[in-house]
């Protein structure tokens, strides 16, 4: 029994270490990621250089930018008509039909509905500010997804041969809709010749319909390069209390036209070698996504750069370069959509763009548990119960009830192992010097008594996917954001009950009460299990309490909803085992069953026969080697 106790505890510890390694990998800081990527920055720069050489648009970029900078700069104020005429002539020579559009006064415009407030500038016809009206930031201020200067984008294209223009240097004519929910920015270069950017708030929440309208622009955009190059830059700002975790969860997601989804989270650039359906800049709870109905052409790239930890206002800078093909008809358009939305799984799924993939529910079996078990049950409870602490309690109860058969099997297995302990001790005392024979006799005892040495571990292992699914679900659930429960002010963040005057390495500068209570109940649970499987001493005692102690450090800055769930799981498990012990398990009957099983003749299984054959072969080799050694 002593050896099984050691093996059993080692098995549990290995499972715990596996979970710790996984969680620690998920929760490592952005600074570590930045340092890990720093060595690759030179090679990334080389890749970027080659990408620029492969594109004719990129080859001409530097010269064009210098050209636009010179022409886009404000004209010095003067009353000398001769000087003015000379400036206009030089501008017309260099800019051609776009010369009249580089002069103007920048003006702001705003459209809004119940969900979004969006501001625009007539310079470039672009969005400058985005506010989500039903959300607040970590300081309880109205949530500004982007403020002035944090979101920029522009188009550039070739015209009149090898000339290139950048829309960010042009002033458009603004044509607001009468109802205040849409606006059109027109870049007119002739009587029936224009390029419009058209924005209109959709009937679908958090969606801004966006369209590029062209009139006779097949005569303007170079037929050799019938593309618009879109440069889309965004600095994502801090919205949450736990900025370190928020920065870790901030990524650039993109979906290829073939349905495959990828993302970029570490510093550096990544080429986009296939057509894209959409590009999305995603933080912990919100996303800004640009969808192209006919897709973005191949040849673009996306880059990510994390701001330093000292920057308490921003998380990461996102940059992407995308290409749109311009239809060659006299009257044509390119349909797009902006989505500025919370990362709500079902809400994004309704858009039918696979955009729900930006919600980090996990992959493989963990993702399956979240998509088809946790999220549906949570949403069902959410429709009828207003308190999220109660919802988590009921959700935990339902999960534990569903796993009651496994809990029962695990408990019975531990009781059987404890009942076998005297015989295990006898085997160890008799064959302690012969490890092979001791293992053989131990396995024989398991078989004759009908006890599985893995009976207590397997039920716990089968519950691990749910544990990992909860780890994914709770910290990233938009429903829990800023929701209070008991002493926790935000179930999506840690529940600090005490701010420390200093930072403890690997722990933090605060004390999370749910984490503390979960660790205490985990220690109590480990003690109960040790009593169930027999007394242990020395290192075994230390090992069984290792995970609860490490839990204090790992989970102190995690979502309070997650640590509350762990606490509930421990408490409910205590209750289940008390009920099983009191009403469903008779230890005397189990002992009698074991003895009855031992009395029955049993046919050796194939595995046991192979084990015995292997053991005999090894013993024969040892005996054969002894005389040879004497000679």
N, C-alpha and C positions, 0 to 999 in steps of 0.2 A: 504493500500500500504506500510505503514511504516513497518508493521510486515513482509510482504513478502520480503521487502528489507533486513530486518535483516536476515530472513531465507535464502534468496538467497545468501547473502554475506557469511553467515556461511557455506553454501554448497560449495561455491567456495573455502573458506579458508580450509575446510576439505579436498577437493580435492588437494589443494596445499600442505597441511600438509602431506597427503598420499604420494605425490610425493617426498616431502622433506625427509620424513622418509626413503623411498626406496632408494633415491640417497645417503643419508647420510650413510645408511647401506652399500651400495656398495663401498663408498669412504673412509670408516674408515681405519685407518692406521694399518700396520702389528703389531706394538707394542701392540696395544690393543688386537689383536688376540693372540699374544704371552702370554700376561698377563692372558687372559681368559683361555688359555690352560694349564697354569703352574700348576694349582691345580690338573690336571688330569695326570701329568707326572708319579707319583708313580704307579697309577693303570695301566698305559700303560707299564711300566717296568715289572709289574707282568705278563701282557698278553704276552709280548715278552719272558719272562722266560718260561712260559708254552708252547709256540710255539716251543721253542728250545728243550724242553723235549719230545715233540711229534714226533720229527724228529730224526731218527737214525743218519743222517748226522750232525745234530746240536749237538747231544749228544757228538760226538767225536771231535767237532770243536776245543775246547781249547787245547786238547792234540795234535791234528794234527798241529795246528798253531805253537806250541812250537817246534814240530818236524821239520817242514819246516823251521822255523827261524834258527834253528841250522844248518841245511844242506844247506840252501840257502845263508848263509853268505859267503863272499869272503874268500877263503883260503889264509892264510898269505903266503907271498912270501918267498920261501926258495930254496936253491940249494941242500939240503940234500936229496938224492934219497931215503934213508931209511924212512925219515919223510914223504916224498911225497907218498910213497907206502903205509905207514900206514894210511895216511889220505884217500887215495883212497879206501883202503879196508874197513875202517869204513863207508865211504859214500856208498859203494856198498852194505854193509850189511844192512844199514838202508833204502836206497832208492831203492835198487834192480835195475830194468831195467831203471829207470829214473836217476840213478847216473851220467851218462855222460852229462846230459842236464843242470845240475845246474852250470856248469862252462862256461864262455863265456864273450864276450865284447859287451856291449849294442851299437847298431847301429840304426840310424834313416833312414827311407825311406819315400818318398813322391810320391803320385799319384795326378793327377788333371785333370779337364776338364774345360769347360767354366763357371761352376757354383761353383764347390767345389775344395778346396785344402786340402788334408788329409795327415797327417803324422802318421807314425807307428814306433813302436819299436820292435826289434826282441826279446826283453825280454817279454815273455808272448804273443807275436804276436798280440798286441793290438794297438788301435788308441790312439794317444797322443795329436794331435792337429786337429782342424777343422776350416777352414775359408770359409766364404761365399763371393765369389769374387765380386758379384754385389751389395754389401751392405757395409755401413760404420756404425761406432758407433756414439755416441753423440758428440764425439770430431772430427768427420770426418776422423777417421782412418779406414783402412781396417778392416772389421768386423771379429773378431776371436770369433766364437761361443764357442770354448774351446781352452785354451792354455795349455802348459805343466803343468801337475799335476792336472788339473781341471776335467779331464775325466779319470776314471780308471775302469777296469773291468777284471775279471779273472774267470776261471772255476776251480772247484775242484771236485774230484771223488775218489771213493775207488778202490783199486786194490790189488791183492794178499791177499785177505781176508779183514783185517781191516786196511790196510795201506791207507793213504790218501795223495793225491798230489794236489798242487796248481799251476796252469799254470803260475802264475805271478812270480814264482821262477825259471822258466825254460827258457832256451835260445833256440829259434827256428832257423832253417835254412830258410833264406829268399830267395824266388824265384820270382823276379819281372817279370811282363809281358813286352814284348818287346816294346809295344806301350805306356808304362808309365801310363796306366789306370787301372792296376790291380796288385795284389801281393798275393803270397801264403807263409804262414809260416808253416813249417813242423816240428813237434815234432816226430822224428823217434826213435823208441825203438827196432827195429829189421830189418832184411833185407827186409821183405815185411810187416812191421808193423809200422804204423804211424797214427798220428792225425794231420790233417791240418786245419788251418783257412784260408779261401780263400776270398779275397776281390776283387770286380770288379765294377768300376763306371758304372752305368746303362745308357741306352739311355734315360731314363726318368730323367728329371732334378731333382737334389738334392737327388737322390736315390743311395745308395751304396749297391749293391748285396753282400750278405755275406753268406758263406756256411761252414759247418763243415764236412770235409771228413774223413772217418775212413777206415783203411785197417787192417783187422784182429784184430780189437780192442775188439771184443767179447771175445778174449782170455785175454785181459788186464783188462778191467773194470769189477768189481765184478758183477757176475750175480745176486747176492742177492740185489744189489743196482745199477741197470743199468741206472743211472741218472747222468747228469752233473748239478752241482749247480752253477749258474751264479750269481755273485755279481757285480752289476753295480752301480757305484757311480759317481755323477757329482755335481760340484759346479758351479751354474749358475752365470755368471758375469753380471755386470751392462752394459747395452747397450744404455739406454735412459736418457734424461735430467731429467725427473720426476721419480726419482728412487723409491719414495714412492709408486706411482701408479704401477710402474713396478713390485715391490716386491709383491704388493697385487695381481696382475694378474698372478704371477708365481705359477704353480701347477704341480702336477704329475697326469696325466690322464692314465687310463687303460681301455681296452675293454675286457669284458669277452667273452668267445667263444659263449655264447648264444645271443650275440648282445648288452647286457646291457653295458653302459659306466658309469664309476665312476671317481672320482678325489679326490685327497688329497691336501689340501692347508694349513691346520693348522699344527702346530708343533705336532709331535708324529708319531706313527706307526699304520698301518692298515693291518690286515691279508688278504691274497688273498685266499679265500676258494674254488674258482672255477678255471677252466682252463682259461687262458688268450690268447687273440689273439695278443695284443701288449701292450707295456708300453711306455709312452711318457712323457718326461720332457719338460714343456712348459713355456716360459716367455711371455711377452706382445706381441711380434711380431714373435718369432721363436720357433722351437721345435726340439728336438732330440728324435727320436722314434726308437724302436727296435721291429720289426715284426717277428713273428714266423709262418711259413706257416702251421705247424701242431699244433701250440699252445704250450704255456707253461703249465706244469703240475700244479695241485693245490698244495697248501701248502706253497706258497711264502709269501712275505710281502713287503710293501713299507713304507718308512718313509720320513718325511719332517722336515727340521729345518731352520728357518729364521735366517739369520745373523743379528747382532745388527745394529741399525740405524747408528751407528758410522762407520760401515764398508761401505765405499763408492765405493768399487770395486766389491762386490758380493751381491746377493739377497738372494738365498736360497740354501741349500744343499739337494740334492736328493739321496736317497739310496733305492735300491730294491734288493730282493733276489728271483731269479726265477729258475725253474727247467726244464730241457730238457731231454726227454727220448732218450736213445741211441739205435738205431736199432741193433738187434742181428745177422745181416748177416755179412759175411766176408768183403764185400764191401758195405758200406752204407754212407749216408749223411743226414744232417739236414739243411734244407733251411731256411734262415733268410734274413732280410733286415734292413739296417740302413736308416733312413730318416733324413736328416739335412736340414730343409726347412723353408721358411717364412710361417707364418700362413695365407696363402691365401686360402679363402674358396673354390673357384672353383678348384684351383690347387691341394689341398689336396683331394677334392672329386674325381678327376680323378684317384687317386690311388686305388679307389674301396676298401678301407679298413675301411670306416667310420671315417677316420682320420680327416675329416672336423669338427668333433664334438669338437675338441680342440679349435676351434675358438668360442669365447664367444658371439654368436649372440642372446642368450636368449632362454627361453623355452616357451612352450604353445603358446599363441597368439602373444607374442612379437617375439619369434623365427620365427613363421610363417610369420609375417610382414617382417622380415629381409630376410628370405630365398626366399620368393616368390614375394616380392614387391621391397624392398629397394635395395638389392644386384643386381637383374637382371637389374633394371633401371640404377643403378650406373655403372654397367659394360657396358651397351649399350652406355651410354654417354661417358664413358672412352675410348671407341674405336674410337670416332670421335672428342673428345675435349681434348686438352692437359692441359689446366689450370684447376686445381681442385677447385679453388674458383668459377669459372664459372660453373663447374659441380654441385657444391653444390647449387648455385643459381638456376639453371634450375631444379634440383631435388626438391628444396623447392617450386618453382612455380608450378610444376606438382602436388605435394601433396596438396598444397593449392587450386588449381583449382579443383582437385578431391573432395575436401571437401567443395566447394562453396555452394552446396545445404544446408549443415548443418550450414554453416556460415550465410546463408540467413535466415534460420528458427530461429536461435539464435537471430539474429538482430530483426526480426519481433516480436518475443516473448518479447524482452526487450522493444520495442516501445509500444506494447499492455499493458504491465505492467505499463509503465509510464502513459499511457492514463487512466488506471484504478485507478491511485493514488488518485484523489479527492474522489472517492467513497470508497476506502479503508480507507482513513482518516475519512470519515463520519462514517463508521462502527466502527472504533476504538473509536471515540468520543462518540458514542451512547452506545456501549457495553464494554467499556474499563474495567469496574469492573467485568464483567462476561466473563472470558476467554473462557469457553466452548461455550457460545452463539456467541461470536465474531468469533471463529473458524468455527462454523456452518454457520454463515452468509457469512464469507469469502469464504468458499467452494461453497456456493450457488452462489455467485457472479462469481466465476471462471466458474462454469458450465453454467450459463445462458449467460454469455458473450462469451463463447467458447474459453477461454484463459487457457492454461496449466501453472501452476506455475513452472513446470520443463522444460518448453520449451527452456529456455536459458541455462540450465545446461546440459541436455542430449547431445546436439550436441558437447559440449566441452568434455564430458566424453567419447564419441565415438572416439574422436581423441587421447585419452591418449595412446593407444597401439603404435601408430606411434611415439609419443614423446619418450616413453621408448625404442622403437626399435632404434631410432636415438641415444639415450644415449648409447646403446650397440654398435652400428655400428661405429660411428666416432672415438672414442678413440682407437679402436682396429683394424682399417682398415690399413693393410700393405701398401695399395696404397697411403695413406696420409702421411706416415712416411717420414719425412725430406722434405716434399713438402712446398715451401713458397707461401704466398699470402698476398699482401699488406704489412703490417708491421709484420705479423706473419712469422717466419722463419721455423716453423714446425707445420703443421696443426694437427698433432697427439698429440701435446703437447700444453702447455699454451703459449699465446702470450704476453710476458713481454715487456712493454714499459718503465718500471721504476723499477729498483732494489732498494729496501728499505734498509737502514742501520741497520734495526732491523726486527725481526719477530713479526707480529701481531697474537695473538692467533686466531685460526680457520680461518685465512685469508692467512697468508704466508708472504714472504719477497719480493714480487713483485706485480706489478699492471698489470692486464690483461685488455687490452683496449676493446676487444670484449665483455668480461663479463660486464665491466662498461657500454658500450653502450646498451647491452641487458637489463640490469637492468633499465637504464633510460627509454628506450622505454616501458618496462613493467609497470613502474610507470605511464607513459603517457596513456597506454592502460587501466590501472585500473581507472584512473581519467575519461577517456572517458566513461567507463562502468557505473561509479557512476552517471555521468550526464545523461546517458540514462535511468537509473532506478529511478532517483529522488535523491534529496539531502539527505545526511546522515550526522550525526555529532557524536561527542564523540568517543567512542571506535570503532564504525564501520569504521570510517575514518582510524584509526590506523591499523585495521585488513586488510583492502583491500590493504594497502601498505606493509604489513609484508613480503610477499613472495619476491617481488623485492629486498628488503633490504637483506633478507637472501640469496638471489641468489648471491649477491656480495661475500659472504663468502664461499658458497658451491661450486660455479663454478670457482673461481679464479684460481685454479690449474688444471682445466679440459682442455680437448682438445679444442684448438681454433676453430677447425672445428665445434664442437658442439655449442659453444657459438655464433659463426658466424651464424649458422643455426637458433638459437633462435632469434638473431637480425633480420635476414631476415624474419622470421615468423611474428614478430611484425609489421615490416614495411609493409609487404604484407597484413596483416590483416587490418591495417589502410586504405590501398588503397581499399580493398574489401568493407569495410563498407562505405567508401565515395561514391563508385560507387552505392552500394545498396541504400543508402540514397538519392542520387541525381537522379537516373534514374529508380529505381524499387519499391520504397516504397512511397506511398502517405498517410501521417498520417491522413488527413481528411477522406480519404476513409476507412482507418482502424477503425477510431473512429465511422464512420457511420455503418460499419459492426458489430462492437461490440454492438451498440445500436439496430441494427436490430436483432442480435442474442438474445438479452435480451427480445425482444418483442415476440419472437416465443415461443409457449408452448413446454416445454421439459419434457420428461418422466424421472423420477428419476432413476438413475442407482442403481444397487445393493449396490455398495459401499456407496453411499450417504444415501440410506435408512438405512443401518446398522449404519452409523454415527449418523443419526438423532435418531434412536431408542436407541442407546447407550447414547446420550446426554439427551434424555427424561428420561431414566432410572436413570441416575445420578442425574438429577434435582428432580425426585420423591424421591430418597433416602435422598437428602438434606432437602426437605420439611417434610418428615416423621420424620427426626431426630430432627427437631426444637421443636415440642411439647414435645417429650420425654425429651429433654434437660431442658425444663421449669419445668417439674414435678420434 
